[in-house]
Amino acid sequence: MSEFVIKYWRCGTKPVDEQGNYVHIVGRRAGSLGTLLTLLRIDPSIKLLIGLDRIELRQASLMGISTRMIPLESLSSSFYGQHKPWKRSLLLLLGFGALALSVLMDRSDWVTALSLLVAGVVVATMQYLLHQSVLLGLQEMGGHQSVIRFRPCFLDNVDIDEQQARQVCKIVQRLADAKRKRLMLTVGSGR
């Protein structure tokens, strides 16, 4: 699953942009390569727009652009969560620990071994804190699932958390329920 860094995140109970969308989220590909491509104006990105009638999910990459239009009435659920990269952090810590042990066994150099171990703790902790991400997902009636993983962007000063993802899910569900009610009224009135 690709991870995106948030460039823009707006959601509300009233429209948040000129097109009448209640959710407007834009992200760019995470990592050094994503940053470099953004600087070169080759922007591998994702955009999620949610309005009164549909959800628009647009993904751009080096290969091209794809846009998925999902009618709100075909949405069965939305979900959110948080991803914590503890396995990667543990592997980093174990790697630094093995290196420190190797130095200690080879040269009996306590200072270097301890320095490597401290560096490992710092690197693993930073990796854990900086690579936590928020999951946002949409499940359609037909079974198709769209899941986006977002990371906060410290450069663009955009920070999100699980509560903001929860708010997006609540907005999506309210809009989907309202759309279904409008459809039922239309069918019930014979139009």
C-alpha positions in Angstrom: 0.0 0.0 0.0 1.4 3.4 -1.0 1.9 6.0 1.6 1.2 9.7 1.0 2.3 12.8 2.8 -0.6 15.3 3.3 -0.3 18.5 1.4 -3.9 19.7 2.0 -6.6 18.5 4.3 -10.0 20.1 4.7 -13.3 18.7 5.9 -16.4 20.1 7.4 -20.2 19.9 7.8 -20.4 22.7 5.2 -18.7 22.8 1.8 -14.9 23.5 2.2 -14.2 24.5 -1.4 -15.8 26.3 -4.4 -17.0 23.0 -6.0 -19.2 22.2 -2.9 -17.1 19.3 -1.6 -17.3 18.5 2.1 -14.0 16.7 2.1 -11.0 17.8 0.1 -7.7 16.0 0.8 -4.5 16.1 -1.3 -1.4 14.1 -0.7 1.9 13.5 -2.5 4.0 10.3 -2.5 6.0 9.9 0.7 9.8 9.7 0.8 12.8 11.4 -0.8 11.8 10.3 -4.3 8.3 11.8 -3.9 9.8 15.0 -2.6 12.2 15.2 -5.5 9.5 14.5 -8.1 7.3 17.2 -6.5 10.2 19.7 -6.8 10.5 18.8 -10.5 6.7 19.3 -10.9 6.2 15.6 -11.6 3.8 15.1 -8.8 2.8 11.5 -7.9 -0.2 12.4 -5.9 -3.7 11.4 -4.6 -6.8 13.6 -4.3 -10.0 12.7 -2.4 -13.0 14.9 -3.0 -16.4 14.1 -1.4 -19.5 16.0 -2.4 -23.2 15.7 -2.1 -23.5 13.1 -4.9 -20.2 11.3 -5.3 -16.7 10.5 -4.2 -13.9 11.3 -6.5 -10.6 9.5 -5.9 -7.8 10.7 -8.3 -4.3 9.1 -8.4 -1.5 10.5 -10.5 1.8 8.8 -11.0 4.6 8.6 -13.5 2.5 6.2 -15.5 -0.5 8.5 -15.8 -3.7 9.5 -14.0 -6.7 7.4 -12.9 -9.9 8.8 -11.5 -12.5 6.7 -9.7 -16.0 8.2 -9.4 -18.0 6.5 -6.7 -21.7 7.4 -6.3 -22.5 8.0 -2.7 -25.4 5.6 -2.7 -23.1 2.7 -3.6 -20.9 3.2 -0.6 -21.4 0.6 2.1 -18.9 1.8 4.7 -16.0 4.0 5.5 -13.3 3.2 7.9 -10.1 4.7 9.5 -7.2 3.6 11.6 -3.7 4.2 12.6 -0.5 2.4 11.4 2.4 2.2 13.8 5.7 0.9 12.3 7.0 -0.9 15.3 8.3 -3.8 13.3 10.6 -1.6 11.2 11.8 0.2 14.4 12.5 -3.1 16.1 14.5 -4.3 13.1 16.6 -1.2 13.1 17.2 -1.5 16.9 18.2 -5.2 16.4 20.5 -4.3 13.5 22.3 -1.6 15.6 22.4 -4.0 18.5 24.0 -6.8 16.4 26.5 -4.3 15.0 27.4 -3.1 18.6 27.7 -6.7 19.7 30.0 -7.4 16.8 32.2 -4.5 17.6 32.3 -5.5 21.3 33.2 -9.2 20.5 35.8 -8.2 17.8 37.6 -5.4 19.5 36.3 -5.2 23.1 35.6 -1.5 22.4 32.9 -0.6 24.9 32.7 3.1 23.9 32.0 2.3 20.2 29.6 -0.5 21.1 27.6 1.7 23.5 27.7 4.6 20.9 26.2 2.3 18.3 23.5 1.1 20.7 22.5 4.7 21.6 22.5 5.6 18.0 20.2 2.6 17.3 17.8 3.7 20.0 17.7 7.2 18.6 17.3 6.1 15.0 14.6 3.5 15.9 12.7 6.0 18.0 12.8 8.7 15.3 11.7 6.2 12.6 8.8 5.1 14.8 7.6 8.6 15.6 8.0 10.1 12.1 6.5 7.2 10.1 3.2 6.7 11.9 0.4 7.1 9.5 -3.4 7.4 9.4 -5.5 5.0 7.3 -8.7 6.2 5.6 -10.8 3.7 3.6 -14.0 3.4 1.6 -15.9 0.1 1.0 -18.3 -0.1 -1.9 -21.4 -2.3 -2.1 -19.7 -4.3 -4.8 -16.9 -5.1 -2.5 -14.2 -2.8 -3.9 -12.1 -1.2 -1.2 -10.1 2.0 -1.5 -7.6 2.5 1.3 -5.3 5.5 1.6 -2.4 5.8 4.1 -1.5 9.3 5.0 1.5 10.6 7.0 1.8 14.1 8.5 4.0 16.5 6.6 6.3 18.6 8.7 7.6 20.5 5.7 4.1 21.7 4.6 3.0 22.0 8.3 0.0 19.7 7.8 -0.6 17.4 10.8 -3.5 15.0 11.1 -4.5 12.3 13.5 -7.0 9.5 14.0 -9.7 11.9 15.2 -9.6 13.9 11.9 -9.9 10.7 9.9 -12.8 9.7 12.1 -14.4 13.1 11.3 -14.0 12.4 7.6 -15.7 9.0 8.0 -18.6 10.6 9.9 -19.1 13.2 7.1 -19.0 10.5 4.5 -21.6 8.4 6.3 -23.9 11.4 6.8 -23.6 12.4 3.1 -24.3 8.8 2.0 -27.3 8.5 4.3 -28.7 11.8 3.1 -28.2 10.7 -0.5 -30.1 7.4 0.1 -32.9 9.4 1.8 -33.2 11.7 -1.2 -33.3 8.7 -3.5 -36.0 7.0 -1.4 -38.1 10.2 -1.5 -37.7 10.4 -5.3 -38.7 6.8 -5.8 -41.5 7.2 -3.2 -43.0 10.2 -5.0 -43.1 8.4 -8.3 -40.6 10.6 -10.2 
